[in-house]
Amino acid sequence: YPSLKRHLGIFGGIVVSGMVFGMLHFDLFRFFPLALGGIGLAFLYEKTRSLYSCIAAHGLWNFVMLLLLLLTRQSLA
């Protein structure tokens, strides 16, 4: 993101880095929601200037998704 921000400005850097984040998950079906998540993470970084907050937010998101997956499997069994 910092390199993109230098070349594209804050808005362009956030949007492009979010799109790259979505593409790097290699899932066309979930590209848009993942890109929005990436935009959110870049915005969080811009506001906090801390990679730790982004890591924590990403980890929390992954934990919630895992929890939902496990709860869904339990209800289907």
N, C-alpha and C positions, 0 to 999 in steps of 0.2 A: 503493500500500500504506500509506504513513504515515497518510493521511486515513482509510482504512478501519480501520486499527488504532486510531485515536483513537475512532472510533464503535463498533467491534465488538469491541475487544480483540485481543490477539495472534492467538489461534486463529481467530477469525472473520475477521479481516483477511487472514490467510494464505489461508484457504479461499476466501473471496470473490474475492480478487485472483487466485488460481489459476484460478477458474472464468471470470473475465473474460478472463484470458490465453488460455484455451482457446477461448472464444467469439470472440475477436478474430481468430482464424485462419480463421474461416468454413468450418470443415470438421467436419460433424456426425460423420462416421465416426471422426475422430481427436480428438474433443473430450475424451474421458476421459484419454488419455495426455498430451495437451497441458495439460490442467488439472493433472494430477499434476506435470508439468514446471514449470508456473507456481507451484504450491505449493512445489516444491523451490527455485525461484529466490527466492521471498518468504522462505522459511526461511533460505536462504543470506544474504539481505540482513539479516535479523533477527540472525543470528549474527555477521556481519562488519561490519555498519553501513556497507558500501561498495557503491555501485552498480557500481563497477569489477569486483568479483568476479562479480556477476550478468551483466554484459556479457561478461566472459571465459568464463563457463560457457555462456552462450547461444551465443556464437561457436564454442566448442569443439563443442557439440552440433550446430550447423549444419554445421560442417566434417566431423564424423564421418558425418552423414547424407549429405552430398554425396559423400564418399569411398565409402560403401556403395553409393550410387546408381551411381556411375561403375564400381565393381567389378562390380556386378550387370549393368550394360549390357555390359561387356567379356565376361563369361562367357556371355551370351545371344547374342552376335554370332558 
